[in-house]
Amino acid sequence: MSKLIGLLTSGGDTPGLNAAIRAIGKAALNKYNMEIIGFLDGFRGLMENRSINLNSRTLSGILTIGGTILGTSREKPNKMHVGGKIMDMTDVIVENYEKNHLDALVCLGGGGTQKNAFHLQKAGLNIVTLPKTIDNDIAQTDITFGFDTALGIATEAIDRLHSTAHSHHRIIVMETMGHRAGWLALGAGVAGGADVILIPEIPYDINIIAESILKRSRSGKKFSIVAIAEGAISKEMAHMLKPLFQKLKSTENKEEKAKLKEEISDLERLRSNNTLRLSRELEHLTGLESRVTILGHLQRGGTPSAGDRLLATRLGTAAVEYIDQNVYGVMIAAKGKESKPVPLDKVVGKRKIVSPHHPWIHSARLVETCLGD
């Protein structure tokens, strides 16, 4: 008998989601004679049993479209807003999975989606996931779809900011997304020729950054571009956060955990205006005008790049092949030129961050890019 696959997109929208939906749908329909339905608005749509039939007509013409035709949300199966309360709706989701006679559920999403999908796997569902996020921070995969498009947008932004920075002899500080991982700021900074790159993995010293900019100024270069990830932190902030995270990891006491999480949240709230604060401090220390550009959601909107379309198509078709082989409880990862299934328990709770010895870091230092350390 032909299999019936359920499909949903969860978390933030990302370029390449529709390309992945199309790849899964067309491979399932045309090659393996499977049926496929898409649940609307992530795990919430599965809980509410809202779906559409993904047929050849539905899948036609969506390859180049940004966002997701299925809609998305950040709702979690075990912590869902229902009637003004937060409730565990796992049992309802399992019931709807069975009610629809699904043989497998494919979840497209980032780190949070991998965790939620793993939760449903433990509840007895046949789960396959695909890694998507512009942050490129999902463990066990070389790259995530969405990253290449965002990288191109951020790089183009730096290219455009060069002209205004040069014309007005200014410091231009450009913020990218990347709360815990600096792949986007680092990649765009290197590709766009930023003079300073600041990422969460390398805490910075404001005085080192200011001196680097002043050195450029003294040599006749009257402008500087700073590419900063939204999660970049100073050495002082890192020094305060590190012992709190260590205590949180080691303690088993619930009350102490709650107190530590509150302390960490209070400190991390100070990071919300970090880029603006950094800009003001650089202006004071260097005597140069400083302006801020925050790319925000611009980075993950619009038409996906060719690279993301290829990656999403490659991973999407591979997912259907593994479902045909009854391989479940896995994320389909990009490994070199191949697509490989990785058990979800090796993905969940882990994050791929920038190593201090990564080739991009090495190259940045060789071209005299200041990393703030």
C-alpha positions in Angstrom: 0.0 0.0 0.0 1.1 3.6 -0.7 2.2 5.6 2.3 0.6 8.8 3.5 3.0 11.6 4.6 2.2 14.6 6.7 4.4 17.7 6.4 4.7 20.9 8.4 7.0 23.9 8.6 7.7 25.4 12.1 9.7 28.2 13.6 10.8 31.3 11.7 10.2 31.5 8.0 13.3 30.8 5.9 14.2 31.0 2.2 14.0 27.5 0.7 11.1 26.2 2.6 8.8 26.1 -0.4 11.6 24.5 -2.4 11.8 21.7 0.2 8.0 21.3 0.3 8.0 21.0 -3.5 10.8 18.5 -3.5 9.2 16.3 -0.9 5.8 16.5 -2.6 6.9 15.8 -6.1 9.2 12.9 -5.2 6.5 11.4 -3.0 3.8 11.7 -5.7 5.7 11.0 -8.8 8.4 8.5 -7.8 7.0 6.6 -4.9 3.2 6.9 -5.4 2.8 8.3 -1.9 0.1 10.7 -0.8 1.0 13.9 1.1 -0.8 16.4 3.2 0.5 19.7 4.6 -0.5 20.9 8.1 -1.0 24.6 8.4 0.9 26.9 10.8 3.3 24.4 12.2 2.5 22.1 15.1 -0.5 24.2 15.9 -2.1 23.1 12.6 -1.4 19.5 13.4 -3.0 19.9 16.9 -6.1 21.6 15.3 -6.1 19.1 12.4 -6.0 21.9 9.7 -4.4 20.6 6.5 -4.4 20.9 2.8 -3.7 18.3 0.1 -0.3 18.7 -1.5 -0.9 17.7 -5.1 0.7 18.7 -8.4 -1.4 21.8 -8.6 -0.6 23.0 -5.1 3.2 22.4 -5.6 3.4 24.1 -9.0 5.2 27.4 -9.2 6.4 27.5 -5.6 10.1 26.8 -6.1 11.1 30.5 -6.3 8.7 31.8 -3.7 10.0 32.9 -0.3 8.4 32.0 3.0 6.2 28.9 3.3 2.8 28.1 1.6 1.9 26.2 4.7 2.4 29.0 7.2 4.3 28.6 10.4 4.3 29.3 14.1 6.6 28.8 17.1 4.0 26.7 19.0 5.4 23.6 20.9 3.4 20.4 21.1 3.9 20.2 24.9 3.6 24.0 25.6 0.7 25.3 23.4 -1.5 28.3 23.9 -5.1 27.0 24.2 -7.9 29.0 25.7 -5.6 31.5 27.4 -3.6 28.7 29.0 -0.4 26.9 28.1 -1.2 23.2 27.8 0.5 19.9 26.7 -1.3 18.9 23.5 1.0 16.0 22.7 -1.9 13.5 23.0 -4.1 15.5 20.7 -1.3 15.6 18.1 -0.8 11.8 18.3 -4.5 11.3 18.0 -4.6 13.5 14.8 -1.6 11.7 13.4 -3.5 8.4 13.8 -6.8 9.9 12.7 -5.2 10.9 9.4 -3.6 7.5 9.0 -0.2 9.0 8.6 2.8 6.7 8.0 5.3 9.5 8.7 5.5 13.2 9.7 8.2 15.4 8.1 9.0 18.5 10.1 11.0 21.4 8.5 12.6 23.7 11.0 15.5 24.9 13.1 16.8 23.8 16.5 13.5 24.3 18.3 11.7 22.2 15.6 14.2 19.4 15.9 13.5 19.3 19.7 9.8 19.3 19.2 10.0 16.7 16.6 12.1 14.5 18.9 9.4 14.9 21.5 6.8 13.5 19.1 9.2 10.7 18.1 9.3 9.7 21.8 5.5 9.8 21.8 5.5 7.1 19.1 5.3 9.0 15.8 7.4 8.2 12.7 9.4 11.4 12.4 11.8 12.8 9.7 13.2 16.3 9.9 15.0 18.8 7.6 17.4 21.4 8.9 16.5 25.0 8.0 17.7 28.3 9.6 19.5 31.3 8.4 21.7 31.0 11.5 23.4 27.8 10.2 23.7 26.6 13.8 22.0 23.1 13.7 24.4 20.3 14.7 25.4 17.4 12.6 24.8 19.1 9.2 27.4 21.0 7.1 24.9 23.7 6.2 21.2 24.5 6.7 18.9 25.8 3.9 18.2 29.5 4.3 21.7 30.4 5.3 23.0 30.9 1.7 20.2 33.4 0.9 20.7 35.4 4.1 24.4 35.4 3.6 24.0 36.9 0.2 21.6 39.6 1.5 23.9 40.5 4.4 26.9 40.7 2.1 25.0 42.9 -0.4 24.1 45.2 2.5 27.7 45.6 3.4 28.6 46.3 -0.2 26.0 49.1 -0.3 27.0 50.5 3.1 30.6 50.9 1.9 29.7 53.8 -0.3 27.9 55.9 2.3 30.5 55.1 5.0 33.2 56.3 2.6 31.4 59.4 1.5 30.7 60.6 5.0 33.9 59.3 6.7 31.7 57.3 9.2 31.7 54.1 11.2 28.8 52.0 9.9 27.7 49.3 12.3 25.6 46.6 10.6 23.8 44.0 12.8 22.9 40.6 11.4 20.8 37.9 13.0 22.6 35.2 15.1 21.8 35.1 18.8 24.1 32.2 19.7 26.1 31.6 16.6 28.0 34.0 14.4 28.1 32.3 11.0 26.1 35.0 9.3 28.0 38.0 10.6 31.3 36.2 10.0 30.5 35.0 6.5 29.0 38.3 5.4 31.8 40.3 7.1 34.5 38.4 5.3 32.7 38.3 1.9 31.9 42.0 2.2 35.2 43.2 3.5 34.1 44.4 6.9 36.9 46.0 8.9 35.5 44.6 12.2 33.5 41.4 12.8 32.0 40.7 16.2 30.3 37.3 16.9 29.0 35.6 20.0 31.8 33.0 20.1 34.5 35.7 20.5 33.7 38.2 23.3 35.1 41.6 22.4 37.0 44.5 24.0 35.6 47.8 23.0 39.0 49.5 23.4 40.6 47.0 20.9 37.9 47.8 18.4 38.3 51.5 18.8 42.1 51.3 18.4 41.7 49.2 15.3 39.4 51.9 13.8 41.7 54.7 14.8 44.7 52.9 13.3 42.8 52.8 10.0 42.0 56.5 10.3 45.6 57.4 11.0 46.6 55.5 7.9 44.3 57.6 5.8 41.2 55.3 5.7 38.5 57.6 7.0 35.7 55.0 7.4 35.1 51.6 8.9 32.5 48.9 8.6 31.6 46.8 11.6 29.6 43.6 11.1 28.1 42.4 14.4 25.9 39.4 15.2 22.9 40.3 17.4 24.2 38.0 20.1 27.8 39.4 20.2 28.9 40.2 23.8 31.7 42.1 25.5 34.3 40.4 27.6 32.8 41.9 30.7 29.4 40.4 29.9 30.9 37.0 29.0 32.7 37.1 32.4 29.4 37.6 34.2 27.4 35.0 32.2 30.0 32.2 32.2 29.7 31.2 35.9 25.9 31.4 35.8 25.7 29.0 32.9 28.2 26.7 34.6 26.1 26.7 37.8 22.9 26.1 35.8 24.5 23.1 34.1 25.7 21.5 37.3 22.7 22.1 39.7 19.7 19.8 40.0 17.8 22.0 42.4 14.7 23.3 40.7 14.5 26.5 42.7 18.1 27.3 42.2 17.7 26.6 38.4 14.8 29.0 38.2 16.8 31.7 40.1 19.8 31.2 37.8 17.7 31.4 34.7 16.2 34.6 36.0 19.6 36.1 36.6 20.8 35.0 33.1 17.6 36.5 31.5 18.2 39.8 33.3 21.7 40.0 32.0 20.8 38.9 28.5 18.1 41.6 28.3 20.9 44.1 28.5 22.1 42.7 25.1 18.9 43.8 23.4 20.3 47.3 22.6 23.9 46.1 22.4 24.5 47.3 18.9 23.2 50.8 19.5 25.3 51.0 22.7 28.4 49.8 20.9 27.9 52.4 18.2 27.7 55.2 20.8 30.8 54.0 22.6 32.8 53.8 19.4 31.7 57.3 18.5 32.9 58.5 21.9 36.2 56.6 21.8 37.1 57.5 18.2 35.6 60.9 17.6 34.1 59.6 14.4 30.4 59.7 13.5 28.8 56.3 13.8 25.5 55.0 12.3 23.7 51.7 12.8 21.9 49.5 10.3 19.9 46.5 11.7 18.9 44.1 8.9 16.4 42.2 11.0 13.8 40.1 9.1 15.0 41.5 5.8 17.7 38.7 5.9 15.2 35.9 5.7 12.7 37.3 3.2 12.3 37.1 -0.5 13.4 34.7 -3.2 15.7 31.9 -2.2 19.2 31.7 -3.7 20.1 29.0 -6.2 22.2 27.4 -3.5 19.3 27.2 -1.1 17.0 25.8 -3.8 19.5 23.1 -4.6 20.1 22.2 -1.0 16.4 22.1 -0.1 15.6 20.0 -3.2 18.4 17.6 -2.4 17.4 17.2 1.3 13.7 17.0 0.5 14.0 14.3 -2.1 16.4 12.3 0.2 13.8 12.5 3.0 11.3 10.7 0.8 13.8 8.0 -0.1 14.5 7.3 3.5 10.7 7.2 4.3 10.4 4.7 1.5 13.0 2.6 3.4 11.2 3.0 6.7 14.1 5.1 8.2 12.6 7.3 10.9 13.7 9.3 13.9 16.3 11.1 11.9 17.2 14.5 10.5 18.3 14.5 6.9 21.7 16.2 7.0 24.0 17.6 4.3 27.3 15.8 4.6 29.7 16.8 1.8 28.0 16.0 -1.5 25.7 13.5 0.2 22.5 13.6 2.2 22.6 11.4 5.3 20.1 10.5 8.1 21.3 11.5 11.5 19.5 10.2 14.6 17.6 13.1 16.3 19.0 12.4 19.7 22.4 13.4 18.2 21.0 16.7 17.0 18.7 17.9 19.8 20.3 20.0 22.6 23.4 20.8 20.5 24.4 23.8 18.6 27.0 24.2 15.8 29.0 27.3 16.7 32.0 29.0 15.1 35.2 27.4 16.2 38.1 29.9 17.0 40.2 27.8 14.6 37.6 27.8 11.7 39.1 28.7 8.3 36.9 31.8 8.0 38.3 33.1 11.3 41.9 32.3 10.1 41.3 34.1 6.8 39.7 37.1 8.6 42.8 37.5 10.8 45.2 37.2 7.9 43.5 40.1 6.0 43.7 42.2 9.2 40.0 42.1 10.2 39.6 43.0 13.8 37.6 40.4 15.8 37.5 42.5 18.9 39.8 40.2 20.9 
